[in-house]
């Protein structure tokens, strides 16, 4: 299954393909990430830009391919913004399977949820504990930076932490669990997203 990713951050351009491949393998499935296209979140929520990007990705993945939009919810309610983006994306490419996942607050909240699996890695403390309610933390990047001696860089640390993240631990995050369900639904056409 060919998958095209639409992401918002520079770090996600290299980390999201790794994450989606890992999730597919975790599910016992296979996918080929054809491209990760970065478009700023501010542009994606405006009319026409999301549609343009999804149309482009739909062309790149070909017939039978899928497009996954993976962005941060920031301060928006994922349960409101996600369905709206999905409706717009499906209108733009009704001939492709489309999924939308919003990381509640931000992608890095998934690292916080599975912090125990990242102990001692990338300079994180060996006794690192996940904070309670990681998806409620306003600035997960800062939370990580405060615990890393040299700080946190999305373009350097995000891909590395993505490769080390324990996916089962990360599923304690509702938005990460949504990602797992969405990847399953996109790659296995007869499955529905719960």
Secondary structure, DSSP 8 states (H G I E B T S, - for coil): -EEEEEESSHHHHHHHHHHHHHHHHHTT---EEEEEEE--HHHHTSTTHHHHHHHHHHHHH-TT-EEEEEEE-TTS-HHHHHHHHHHHHHHH-TTSEEEEEEESS-TTHHHHHTGGGGTTSTT--TT----TTGGG-S-HHHHHHTTSTT---HHHHHHHHHHH--HHHHTTSHHHHHHHHHHHHHHSTT----
